[in-house]
């Protein structure tokens, strides 16, 4: 899947990142402090997508060219992004991001970097490699979402059981949306 630059993307990227980063700043920080759903299903995907879209600008391409030798087919980018995403799915990581501002800053920066790496990897990798990583991550999100829905144990100290429950549904829905979006673009590319 090739990510292409369009005229509306600059404003979209800026708006997406302002909204996502704004959720970590007062007075809007209260939303991620009170809702696991807002942190995991709204803020983190917005940060990630902002990073993916940053890949379309020319100034980050200098960075991509510098690291091109270790990310030839996008494999390294996918693997590093996968590690970042797995870390931020751990309930203890979410708790720390709520109570420690420096951890929240780390979350914001690493999610943007992970998005950037995936955007770069999507431009370099064949569809089979994309399917492996996107499929793996989607399956992991569905599993975690189902676990959040069906467990009666509160996994995050910072969030209520009902917030965890709705986050589970959000993760399952988000996973299906990612797979559908990726499949649509791959099929569209192959039909051309």
Buried (B, 14 or more C-beta within 10 A) or exposed (E): BEBEEEEEBEEBBEEBBEBBBBBBEEEBBEBBBBBBBBBBBBBBBBBBBBBBBBBBEEEBEEEBEEEEEEBEEBBBBBEBBBEBBEBBBEBEBBBBBBEEEEBBEBBBBBBBBBBBBBBBBBBBBEBEBBBEBBEEBBEBBBEBBBBBBEEEEBBBEBBEBEBBBBBBBBBBBBBBEBBEEBEEBBEEEEEE
